[in-house]
Every structure is written in structure tokens, then in C-alpha cells.
Amino acid sequence: MTRSPIITVSRGRFSSTATQVLEQVRTAGRASRDEIAAATGLSIATVGRTAALLVERGLLRERPDLARPGATGRPGVPVEIDADHYVTIGVHVGRRIATVALGDLTGRVLASTTVRRPLGAEPDLEQLSREAATLLGSHPGRVPLAAGLVAPWREIGLVPSERETELHELTGLPVRTGDHISAVAAAEFLHRRQGRGSTGGLTLYLYARDTFGWSVAVDRGVQTDVTRAASLTHFPTGADVPCTCGRSGCLAVAVDVLPAVERARTLGAMAGSVRDMLSPDQVVLVGQAFTGDPGLLDVIVTAYEEHTALDHRVPVSFTRFGSDIQAISACTVALGPVLDDPLACVELTGVEADGACRPGA
């Protein structure tokens, strides 16, 4: 069955207790058992049992040194993601470059490598799997839990479900796929949300670099999904630049040839127009076409504000990620199977948190 192109980045109360506890700790950065219970609605006893199991399996670790003054017993002892045992493998396939990365369970990239590939060629997932094995060899003791495979699927003419199966057969890991723009949006959402809790609402992510498009994170507080990406390649800009589609002024060709300041104005105007169509609660601009020249960020924002017709102002910001966004987005997608069922992922490895083999594995 073809997997939905929507990326679930927050599962909330609709998920297992292990997922709820792990997600709450990941969002807060660190939390005590009583804080987790208050945030999730789970009982203290349930949170206590679940947290103990996640600590035993090496997914969480206790921080008694950070217990609140006067707190007694384990309910007041904070736990945090244990970033020292497990990793995910992120694979990003671009038009000319493929990126392979290792990420910890907080989503931080530990190591990455890039491989050039011929334009239009089929991705060599066997080679990329070997690159992943090499990265794992440089991080002894790390156990992979899942893999993420990200690409601009439509632009490079590949079927994600076929590549997902191939990478699973090569690695033996649960594999999750994601469209490039949606994966970037998921990474942005998760890293912005960490430590702040849920703010709710709809966030529009506009991406402009080698591909052009938008995706939306719909945060309901109890669950958050990132929609499939929509293309902006042929968004009309009014520029007098011919496009291969037979029309003139399409965004992708205009951005390639316009002078820097005019390009910044064009991107800002496009962002304002798309904002009006979707009426989000906030807008995040991602990709080096937006961020490549820091001196022109104000030009983009001014054009954005001039080309929005809606009365209420919507805050606009720029990505916090640079050239490593491919590795980060792929590792973010790889967290999907872990967050879906963290204990099952660990069981599949057959390895205890201390590195010993689990009986029967």
C-alpha cells in the first residue's frame, strides 16, 4: 500500500503512552514525571512505568542532578532524551548530490557525507548504504533504529514507495520517505517547537532553491501533520523571461536570471501572494534563494508586506538552517518510525542499552 505523503511530526494523545512520554520530553527538552503527567493527561503511575521502561531501553536518561529543590522521589526527577546510544540514518537524494547522515534522537546531525551523482541518473542506494555503514563505523557503539529517505520525487521522476522498499532491504531498518519540501518543513517545525510546547495553528513554509514550493504544518495541539508539497515552479511573476513550459515569467526561471535585488523583491512578492491564498498564522521562508544574501533579507520582507492584501499582519521569519538542511530533514523523517513506536524499534535491534544482546535476539 502506498504510504500517505503527509508527514506526521507530532502524534499527541492519539499515540501510545511510550510515544506520548517521549514526544513530551523531546518537546520540552527535559521534564519531570509529574510535568509529563500534567502535560499529557496520563496518570503519574502510567508515566512512571513508561519512563522507567524508556530509561531501561536507552531512549531516555534521568537527570537527578537537575531535580527541583525540595522534590522527593522519582516523580520530581527530570528525564531527557538519551542521545548517546541510538541513531537514525538520513538519506537525501538531490538532482546532483546525495547526502547521507547520522542523527541522534533529538534530531541533531552527528555526521554526514555527500556523494555527487550524474544528473538524471538513478540513485545508487547500495552505494549510499555503504556510506551509511562507514559513518556508523566512525561512531562505535551507536545502534541505528530507522532510516529516512528524502527527495524531490516528482522533479527527479522517482516513486518513493519503490525506493523505500529498496533501502529497507539494504539496511534491514524501518524506512520512512518524505518529499524534500515537506521534510524541510517538518525539520523546521520540530526544531522550532522544541522547548516551547505547542503553539497551535497553521504555519506556511515556502522553499526556494533548486526546487520551489510550499508546505503547511497544521498544529492542532494534540497532533501535527505537514501536508504534501505543492509546486511553485511555474508561479507567475510578471517577469519577461521565457520558460520551457511555453510561458514567460515563471518563478524558477525568473529567479535564475534576475539581478539580486529584483530577485529578492520577486521572492518576497510571491511569499505575500501565497500567504494571502492560505491565510496562515505564521510564515517561514526556507532555502538559499531566500537566505543566500543576508543583506537582502529586509528587501524580501518589505516586498512580502507590500504584496499581502489581508488586513491582519502575519509574522514572517527565515530558516535557522543553512547548507546542512538536507541532512537535517532526512534525519527528521527517519525519526518517524521511532516516534510511531519507540519500544518496537528498540526491540527490532536486539540490543540492550548497555550494548549487550537481548536474550533471544
C-alpha positions as CSV (number, residue, x, y, z in Angstrom):
1,M,0.0,0.0,0.0
2,T,1.3,3.5,-0.9
3,R,2.2,5.5,2.2
4,S,0.5,8.9,2.7
5,P,2.7,11.8,1.6
6,I,1.7,13.7,4.7
7,I,4.4,13.7,7.4
8,T,3.2,13.4,11.0
9,V,5.6,15.3,13.2
10,S,3.6,15.2,16.5
11,R,1.3,12.4,17.5
12,G,-0.1,13.7,20.8
13,R,-2.7,11.8,22.7
14,F,-3.7,9.6,19.8
15,S,-0.4,7.6,20.2
16,S,0.9,5.0,22.6
17,T,1.9,6.0,26.1
18,A,5.6,5.5,25.2
19,T,5.2,7.9,22.3
20,Q,3.4,10.5,24.3
21,V,6.1,10.4,27.0
22,L,9.0,10.5,24.5
23,E,7.4,13.3,22.5
24,Q,6.6,15.4,25.6
25,V,10.2,15.1,26.8
26,R,11.5,15.9,23.3
27,T,9.3,19.0,23.0
28,A,10.2,20.3,26.5
29,G,13.9,19.4,26.2
30,R,13.7,18.0,29.7
31,A,10.8,17.2,32.0
32,S,10.0,15.5,35.3
33,R,7.4,12.7,35.5
34,D,4.9,14.9,37.2
35,E,5.3,17.6,34.5
36,I,4.8,14.9,31.8
37,A,1.7,13.7,33.5
38,A,0.3,17.2,33.7
39,A,1.0,17.9,30.0
40,T,-0.3,14.6,28.6
41,G,-3.2,13.8,31.0
42,L,-1.7,10.4,31.8
43,S,-1.6,9.3,35.4
44,I,1.6,9.6,37.4
45,A,1.8,5.8,37.7
46,T,1.5,5.3,34.0
47,V,4.1,8.0,33.3
48,G,6.4,6.4,35.9
49,R,6.2,2.9,34.5
50,T,6.6,4.2,30.9
51,A,9.5,6.5,31.7
52,A,11.3,3.7,33.6
53,L,11.0,1.4,30.6
54,L,12.2,4.1,28.2
55,V,15.2,4.7,30.5
56,E,15.9,1.0,30.7
57,R,15.8,0.8,26.8
58,G,18.2,3.7,26.5
59,L,15.8,6.1,24.9
60,L,15.6,8.4,28.0
61,R,18.0,9.1,30.8
62,E,17.4,10.5,34.3
63,R,18.9,13.8,35.5
64,P,18.8,13.6,39.3
65,D,21.3,16.4,39.4
66,L,18.6,18.7,38.0
67,A,15.8,17.8,40.3
68,R,13.8,20.7,41.7
69,P,14.8,21.9,45.1
70,G,12.7,20.1,47.7
71,A,11.4,17.5,45.3
72,T,11.3,14.0,46.7
73,G,11.1,10.7,44.9
74,R,11.3,10.0,41.2
75,P,8.3,12.0,40.1
76,G,10.3,15.1,40.5
77,V,13.5,13.8,38.8
78,P,13.8,15.2,35.2
79,V,14.3,12.9,32.3
80,E,15.7,13.9,28.9
81,I,16.3,12.2,25.5
82,D,19.3,9.9,25.7
83,A,21.3,11.0,22.7
84,D,24.3,8.7,23.3
85,H,23.0,5.2,22.2
86,Y,20.9,5.2,19.2
87,V,21.0,6.9,15.8
88,T,18.9,7.3,12.7
89,I,20.2,7.2,9.1
90,G,19.1,10.0,6.9
91,V,19.5,9.8,3.1
92,H,18.7,12.8,0.9
93,V,18.7,12.4,-2.9
94,G,19.0,15.6,-4.8
95,R,19.4,16.3,-8.5
96,R,23.3,16.3,-8.5
97,I,24.2,15.4,-4.9
98,A,23.1,12.8,-2.4
99,T,23.6,13.3,1.3
100,V,24.0,10.5,3.9
101,A,23.8,11.5,7.6
102,L,23.6,10.1,11.1
103,G,21.3,11.8,13.6
104,D,20.6,11.3,17.3
105,L,17.2,11.0,18.8
106,T,16.9,14.8,19.3
107,G,17.2,15.3,15.6
108,R,20.8,16.7,15.8
109,V,23.1,15.6,12.9
110,L,26.2,13.8,14.2
111,A,28.0,13.2,10.9
112,S,27.2,13.5,7.2
113,T,28.8,13.0,3.8
114,T,27.9,13.9,0.3
115,V,28.2,11.9,-2.9
116,R,28.0,13.5,-6.4
117,R,25.7,11.8,-8.8
118,P,25.1,12.2,-12.5
119,L,22.2,14.4,-13.4
120,G,19.2,12.2,-14.3
121,A,20.8,9.0,-13.1
122,E,19.0,6.5,-10.9
123,P,20.1,6.9,-7.2
124,D,22.6,4.2,-6.2
125,L,21.1,3.2,-2.8
126,E,23.6,0.4,-2.4
127,Q,26.4,2.9,-2.5
128,L,24.6,5.2,-0.1
129,S,24.0,2.3,2.3
130,R,27.7,1.7,2.3
131,E,28.4,5.3,3.0
132,A,26.0,5.0,6.0
133,A,27.9,1.9,7.2
134,T,31.1,3.9,7.0
135,L,29.6,6.7,9.1
136,L,28.4,4.1,11.7
137,G,31.9,2.7,11.8
138,S,33.2,6.1,12.9
139,H,30.7,6.1,15.8
140,P,31.3,2.8,17.6
141,G,28.5,1.8,20.0
142,R,25.8,3.6,18.1
143,V,22.8,1.4,17.1
144,P,20.7,2.5,14.1
145,L,16.9,2.4,14.7
146,A,15.4,3.6,11.5
147,A,16.2,5.4,8.2
148,G,14.7,8.3,6.4
149,L,14.8,8.8,2.6
150,V,14.0,12.2,1.2
151,A,14.0,13.6,-2.3
152,P,12.1,16.0,-4.6
153,W,10.4,12.9,-6.0
154,R,8.3,14.5,-8.8
155,E,11.2,16.6,-10.1
156,I,13.6,13.7,-10.4
157,G,10.9,11.2,-11.6
158,L,11.2,8.6,-8.8
159,V,8.5,6.6,-7.0
160,P,9.1,6.9,-3.2
161,S,7.5,3.6,-2.3
162,E,9.8,1.6,-4.5
163,R,12.9,3.3,-3.1
164,E,11.6,2.8,0.4
165,T,11.4,-0.9,-0.1
166,E,14.9,-1.0,-1.7
167,L,16.5,0.9,1.2
168,H,14.7,-1.3,3.8
169,E,16.1,-4.4,2.0
170,L,19.6,-3.0,2.0
171,T,19.6,-1.8,5.6
172,G,17.1,-4.1,7.4
173,L,15.7,-0.9,9.1
174,P,12.2,0.6,9.1
175,V,12.3,3.3,6.4
176,R,10.2,6.4,6.1
177,T,10.1,8.6,3.0
178,G,9.3,12.2,2.6
179,D,9.1,14.9,-0.1
180,H,12.0,17.3,0.1
181,I,10.0,20.4,0.8
182,S,7.7,18.7,3.3
183,A,10.7,17.2,5.1
184,V,12.3,20.6,5.4
185,A,9.1,21.9,6.8
186,A,8.9,19.0,9.3
187,A,12.5,19.7,10.4
188,E,11.8,23.4,10.8
189,F,8.7,22.7,12.8
190,L,10.3,20.2,15.2
191,H,13.3,22.2,15.9
192,R,11.4,25.4,16.5
193,R,8.9,23.7,18.7
194,Q,11.4,22.0,21.0
195,G,11.5,23.7,24.4
196,R,8.4,25.9,23.6
197,G,5.5,23.5,23.6
198,S,2.7,23.6,21.2
199,T,1.5,27.0,19.9
200,G,-1.2,25.6,17.6
201,G,-2.3,27.0,14.3
202,L,-1.1,26.8,10.7
203,T,2.5,27.5,9.6
204,L,3.3,28.1,6.0
205,Y,6.8,27.0,4.8
206,L,7.9,28.5,1.5
207,Y,11.0,26.8,-0.1
208,A,13.1,28.3,-2.9
209,R,16.4,26.9,-4.1
210,D,16.7,24.2,-6.8
211,T,13.0,23.4,-6.3
212,F,10.2,25.9,-5.5
213,G,7.2,25.1,-3.5
214,W,5.3,25.3,-0.2
215,S,4.1,23.0,2.5
216,V,2.0,23.6,5.6
217,A,2.2,22.4,9.2
218,V,-1.2,22.0,10.8
219,D,-0.7,22.0,14.5
220,R,-3.9,21.0,16.4
221,G,-2.2,20.8,19.7
222,V,-2.9,17.1,20.0
223,Q,-1.4,16.1,16.6
224,T,0.6,17.9,14.0
225,D,0.9,17.0,10.3
226,V,2.9,18.5,7.4
227,T,1.0,18.4,4.2
228,R,2.3,17.2,0.9
229,A,4.3,19.8,-1.0
230,A,2.8,22.0,-3.7
231,S,5.0,23.2,-6.6
232,L,5.7,26.9,-7.2
233,T,8.0,26.3,-10.2
234,H,5.6,28.0,-12.6
235,F,4.2,30.6,-10.2
236,P,3.7,33.8,-12.4
237,T,6.0,36.7,-11.5
238,G,5.3,39.0,-14.4
239,A,9.0,39.0,-15.5
240,D,9.8,38.9,-19.2
241,V,11.7,35.6,-19.0
242,P,10.7,32.7,-21.3
243,C,10.2,29.3,-19.6
244,T,10.4,25.8,-21.1
245,C,6.6,25.5,-20.4
246,G,6.0,28.0,-23.2
247,R,5.0,30.9,-21.0
248,S,7.1,33.7,-19.6
249,G,7.9,34.8,-16.1
250,C,7.6,31.5,-14.2
251,L,9.3,31.7,-10.8
252,A,12.0,29.2,-11.3
253,V,13.4,30.7,-14.5
254,A,12.9,34.3,-13.2
255,V,14.9,33.7,-10.0
256,D,17.8,32.2,-12.1
257,V,18.3,35.3,-14.3
258,L,17.0,38.4,-12.4
259,P,19.5,40.7,-10.7
260,A,19.9,40.1,-7.0
261,V,17.7,42.9,-5.7
262,E,14.9,42.2,-8.2
263,R,15.1,38.5,-7.4
264,A,14.7,39.4,-3.7
265,R,11.6,41.5,-4.5
266,T,10.2,38.8,-6.7
267,L,10.5,36.2,-3.9
268,G,9.0,38.5,-1.3
269,A,6.1,39.3,-3.6
270,M,5.5,35.6,-4.2
271,A,5.5,34.9,-0.5
272,G,3.0,37.6,0.1
273,S,0.7,36.3,-2.5
274,V,0.8,32.7,-1.3
275,R,0.3,33.9,2.2
276,D,-3.0,35.6,1.1
277,M,-4.2,32.4,-0.6
278,L,-3.6,30.2,2.6
279,S,-4.0,32.8,5.4
280,P,-1.6,31.0,7.8
281,D,-0.8,32.0,11.4
282,Q,2.9,32.4,10.6
283,V,5.3,32.2,7.6
284,V,8.8,30.7,7.4
285,L,11.0,31.2,4.4
286,V,13.4,28.4,3.7
287,G,16.1,27.8,1.1
288,Q,19.2,29.6,-0.1
289,A,17.3,31.6,-2.8
290,F,15.8,33.4,0.3
291,T,18.7,33.3,2.6
292,G,21.8,33.3,0.4
293,D,22.3,37.1,0.6
294,P,21.8,38.3,4.2
295,G,21.9,41.9,3.0
296,L,18.7,41.4,1.0
297,L,16.5,39.8,3.8
298,D,14.9,43.2,4.5
299,V,14.1,43.6,0.8
300,I,12.3,40.3,0.8
301,V,10.3,41.2,3.9
302,T,9.4,44.6,2.6
303,A,8.1,43.1,-0.7
304,Y,6.3,40.4,1.3
305,E,4.4,43.1,3.3
306,E,3.7,45.2,0.2
307,H,2.1,42.3,-1.7
308,T,-0.2,40.9,1.0
309,A,-3.7,42.2,0.8
310,L,-5.1,40.8,4.0
311,D,-5.6,43.2,6.9
312,H,-4.1,41.3,9.8
313,R,-0.3,41.0,9.9
314,V,1.3,37.6,9.9
315,P,4.9,37.2,11.2
316,V,7.5,36.1,8.7
317,S,10.8,34.6,9.6
318,F,13.7,32.9,7.9
319,T,15.1,29.3,8.4
320,R,17.6,28.7,11.1
321,F,19.3,26.0,8.9
322,G,21.9,26.5,6.2
323,S,23.5,24.2,3.8
324,D,23.0,21.2,6.2
325,I,19.2,21.3,5.7
326,Q,19.4,18.1,3.5
327,A,21.0,16.1,6.3
328,I,18.7,17.5,9.0
329,S,15.5,17.0,7.0
330,A,16.4,13.4,6.2
331,C,17.2,12.6,9.8
332,T,13.9,14.2,10.9
333,V,12.0,12.0,8.6
334,A,13.9,9.0,9.9
335,L,12.6,9.7,13.4
336,G,9.1,8.8,12.1
337,P,9.2,5.1,12.8
338,V,10.9,5.7,16.2
339,L,8.2,8.2,17.3
340,D,5.5,5.9,16.0
341,D,6.5,3.1,18.3
342,P,9.8,3.7,20.1
343,L,9.8,0.4,22.1
344,A,9.2,-1.7,19.0
345,C,12.1,0.0,17.2
346,V,14.4,-0.8,20.0
347,E,13.1,-4.4,20.2
348,L,14.0,-4.9,16.5
349,T,17.6,-4.1,17.2
350,G,18.0,-7.0,19.7
351,V,20.5,-4.8,21.6
352,E,20.2,-3.6,25.2
353,A,21.1,0.0,26.1
354,D,24.4,-1.2,27.5
355,G,25.3,-2.8,24.2
356,A,24.6,-6.4,25.2
357,C,22.5,-8.6,23.1
358,R,18.9,-9.1,24.3
359,P,18.1,-12.8,25.2
360,G,16.5,-14.5,22.2
361,A,17.8,-11.9,19.7
